[in-house]
Amino acid sequence: MQDEERDELTTCIACGTLTESTADRSFAFGTGNELCSACALARGGWHRADRDVWDPPPDLRGLHGKD
């Protein structure tokens, strides 16, 4: 597999789970921060697949990420 075909692995800032950014519905915020879909849902977020957006977005209080 070529590098450009690989999904980029990211780490959930809340639980530490590794996710594939293009395969999983993670919630990206700030500079390089992500919540896995389970943590984003647990924080009140809802992914709208028809528009590919989080509406409402998850509550980010208490998270200390990069930037």
C-alpha positions as protocol buffer text, in pm:
chain_id: "A"
residue {
  index: 1
  type: MET
  ca { x: 0 y: 0 z: 0 }
}
residue {
  index: 2
  type: GLN
  ca { x: 131 y: 343 z: -89 }
}
residue {
  index: 3
  type: ASP
  ca { x: 159 y: 616 z: 174 }
}
residue {
  index: 4
  type: GLU
  ca { x: -107 y: 834 z: 13 }
}
residue {
  index: 5
  type: GLU
  ca { x: -356 y: 545 z: 28 }
}
residue {
  index: 6
  type: ARG
  ca { x: -318 y: 492 z: 404 }
}
residue {
  index: 7
  type: ASP
  ca { x: -559 y: 653 z: 644 }
}
residue {
  index: 8
  type: GLU
  ca { x: -397 y: 888 z: 889 }
}
residue {
  index: 9
  type: LEU
  ca { x: -417 y: 755 z: 1244 }
}
residue {
  index: 10
  type: THR
  ca { x: -518 y: 1005 z: 1507 }
}
residue {
  index: 11
  type: THR
  ca { x: -559 y: 976 z: 1883 }
}
residue {
  index: 12
  type: CYS
  ca { x: -873 y: 1079 z: 2069 }
}
residue {
  index: 13
  type: ILE
  ca { x: -783 y: 1354 z: 2315 }
}
residue {
  index: 14
  type: ALA
  ca { x: -1039 y: 1224 z: 2568 }
}
residue {
  index: 15
  type: CYS
  ca { x: -988 y: 846 z: 2575 }
}
residue {
  index: 16
  type: GLY
  ca { x: -669 y: 783 z: 2378 }
}
residue {
  index: 17
  type: THR
  ca { x: -831 y: 555 z: 2118 }
}
residue {
  index: 18
  type: LEU
  ca { x: -658 y: 542 z: 1781 }
}
residue {
  index: 19
  type: THR
  ca { x: -890 y: 618 z: 1491 }
}
residue {
  index: 20
  type: GLU
  ca { x: -856 y: 634 z: 1115 }
}
residue {
  index: 21
  type: SER
  ca { x: -943 y: 991 z: 1034 }
}
residue {
  index: 22
  type: THR
  ca { x: -1105 y: 912 z: 700 }
}
residue {
  index: 23
  type: ALA
  ca { x: -1293 y: 600 z: 813 }
}
residue {
  index: 24
  type: ASP
  ca { x: -1427 y: 713 z: 1151 }
}
residue {
  index: 25
  type: ARG
  ca { x: -1653 y: 1009 z: 1218 }
}
residue {
  index: 26
  type: SER
  ca { x: -1415 y: 1184 z: 1454 }
}
residue {
  index: 27
  type: PHE
  ca { x: -1458 y: 1547 z: 1559 }
}
residue {
  index: 28
  type: ALA
  ca { x: -1153 y: 1762 z: 1478 }
}
residue {
  index: 29
  type: PHE
  ca { x: -1093 y: 2091 z: 1658 }
}
residue {
  index: 30
  type: GLY
  ca { x: -811 y: 2335 z: 1721 }
}
residue {
  index: 31
  type: THR
  ca { x: -477 y: 2244 z: 1573 }
}
residue {
  index: 32
  type: GLY
  ca { x: -445 y: 1867 z: 1553 }
}
residue {
  index: 33
  type: ASN
  ca { x: -702 y: 1775 z: 1821 }
}
residue {
  index: 34
  type: GLU
  ca { x: -968 y: 1508 z: 1771 }
}
residue {
  index: 35
  type: LEU
  ca { x: -1240 y: 1329 z: 1962 }
}
residue {
  index: 36
  type: CYS
  ca { x: -1335 y: 979 z: 1852 }
}
residue {
  index: 37
  type: SER
  ca { x: -1698 y: 942 z: 1751 }
}
residue {
  index: 38
  type: ALA
  ca { x: -1789 y: 766 z: 2080 }
}
residue {
  index: 39
  type: CYS
  ca { x: -1646 y: 1049 z: 2292 }
}
residue {
  index: 40
  type: ALA
  ca { x: -1800 y: 1316 z: 2067 }
}
residue {
  index: 41
  type: LEU
  ca { x: -2142 y: 1150 z: 2103 }
}
residue {
  index: 42
  type: ALA
  ca { x: -2097 y: 1111 z: 2480 }
}
residue {
  index: 43
  type: ARG
  ca { x: -2026 y: 1486 z: 2499 }
}
residue {
  index: 44
  type: GLY
  ca { x: -2357 y: 1571 z: 2331 }
}
residue {
  index: 45
  type: GLY
  ca { x: -2240 y: 1597 z: 1971 }
}
residue {
  index: 46
  type: TRP
  ca { x: -2443 y: 1460 z: 1683 }
}
residue {
  index: 47
  type: HIS
  ca { x: -2301 y: 1379 z: 1340 }
}
residue {
  index: 48
  type: ARG
  ca { x: -2532 y: 1471 z: 1052 }
}
residue {
  index: 49
  type: ALA
  ca { x: -2426 y: 1230 z: 780 }
}
residue {
  index: 50
  type: ASP
  ca { x: -2638 y: 1400 z: 513 }
}
residue {
  index: 51
  type: ARG
  ca { x: -2428 y: 1718 z: 552 }
}
residue {
  index: 52
  type: ASP
  ca { x: -2114 y: 1557 z: 701 }
}
residue {
  index: 53
  type: VAL
  ca { x: -2113 y: 1799 z: 995 }
}
residue {
  index: 54
  type: TRP
  ca { x: -2141 y: 1776 z: 1374 }
}
residue {
  index: 55
  type: ASP
  ca { x: -2459 y: 1963 z: 1470 }
}
residue {
  index: 56
  type: PRO
  ca { x: -2462 y: 2025 z: 1756 }
}
residue {
  index: 57
  type: PRO
  ca { x: -2088 y: 1995 z: 1816 }
}
residue {
  index: 58
  type: PRO
  ca { x: -1966 y: 1809 z: 2125 }
}
residue {
  index: 59
  type: ASP
  ca { x: -1898 y: 1995 z: 2448 }
}
residue {
  index: 60
  type: LEU
  ca { x: -1523 y: 2057 z: 2468 }
}
residue {
  index: 61
  type: ARG
  ca { x: -1510 y: 2186 z: 2826 }
}
residue {
  index: 62
  type: GLY
  ca { x: -1234 y: 2030 z: 3030 }
}
residue {
  index: 63
  type: LEU
  ca { x: -1027 y: 1915 z: 2732 }
}
residue {
  index: 64
  type: HIS
  ca { x: -674 y: 2044 z: 2714 }
}
residue {
  index: 65
  type: GLY
  ca { x: -539 y: 1983 z: 2370 }
}
residue {
  index: 66
  type: LYS
  ca { x: -284 y: 2142 z: 2149 }
}
residue {
  index: 67
  type: ASP
  ca { x: -384 y: 2501 z: 2085 }
}
